[in-house]
Each structure stands twice: as C-alpha cells, then as structure tokens.
Amino acid sequence: MSDRDLVAVARVLKSFGLRGEVKVQPLTEDGEELRTFSRFFVPYKNQLITLHTKSIRRGGGHHYLILFQEFRSREEVEFLRGRALWVPRSELQAIEEPDTFYYHDLMDLAVVEDEVVIGHVEDIHRMGGVDILEIRATEGEDFMLPFVKEFILKVDLAAQRIVIRLPKGLR
C-alpha cells in the first residue's frame, strides 16, 4: 500500500484513561465516519502498523475515544500522541455534495490569485464551525484564510489548485 492509497482521518491528541484509549480529533467534517473503520494504519519507525478498533465512542466536543485491540494500558499508547490515523482511500464514503471536499484532497494544492501562485495549502484547521486554510506563502509571511465562498472562488482538484480572492488588508 503506497502513501497515495492512504488518507489521514484523525489525529491522536493524547492517551485517555488507564485502559489504553486515545483521544482523537477527526480530520473529516463528520467525525461519526470514524465509527465505520475497523482498522487504522500508523507510520512508525519506517513501517506501517495496523491497529484494530475494539471500540470507538464520542468524547467531549468534536473528539472521539478509540480503544485498540493491540493495547491494554496508557503507557502502551503514548507513542501515538500527535500521530495521524490513516485508512485506505477506498474505504472512504463518497462525497455527493458539490463544493465539499476531504481535507486531504486540499492539502498541498496551489493557492492562486489573479493567475499567480501565492502559496500552497499547508494545513486545515476547524475553528468555530469554519474551516481555515493555513497557507505556506511563496513570498512573505504564511497566512490563514477562511474556507468560505467570499474568498474561495474555485477548487480545481484536476488542476491541483484553489483560486482565491484575498480579503483587503490580509497581505
């Protein structure tokens, strides 16, 4: 399985409790999708570890708690802190809504304004119900841009670019 076949769907925040559960932040809009996966993959020491889920339950806020069959204590899962949990792309639910994307589809896309590449998508953050693009600028300071229609004019996955209109005063 190559890197292109896998998609990060959650990030481990920390261990939770004494039984080896981990608290995760979904990287998908609907965190409930995490419940559909029976296994996750984690890159570790130049190999891909397969982790099988024993249980997935909702934690506080937008977080979920996952218990893996492979672990029985808090100490055993500590190495997962900060790591992404990956699944095969083929196991993702199809998106049927127009102008809706998986975060991983937007990562590293060129950010274009007036036909000039001004940066690339470095990361995506969910803040207050709005997705925020973290953009690595080709010149000057990196910046954040809300993923809303007034600033995002077009997402062209085939051309690997996002066409934007920057708000006044941002740059």
C-alpha angles and dihedrals in degrees: 000000000000129000089256090060093057131072128194109236102168143014122221110235100182146316116284127207126338102288097073101265118152129213110227137188112219116233090202125080092240108048090190086078087075088072090065094065120087093186141025132198125224125189108228130164094346094310138088114244118204115218120192119210120237094178140351120196136167116264126190119313113342094339130110133204118223127192114197124207091228097063136060105174144045091245093056094058098043092097089064093065109123094006125125122240112224134199132186112274088231090066095059119106114251115254111232100176117094116240091022120119142176111250091239090059090060098046115113093003115148113254110220132191121178090352091303122116105233098173149318133263106263100174143341125230129191110220125170093340094309127104113232121202115218104210125200102215121223087216130019127356125352112245146192124240128188112239094234132130095251090063103024108066100171140355110207108185092177091057091039094234145111117214112213144177111216118222115246113272097020094105 
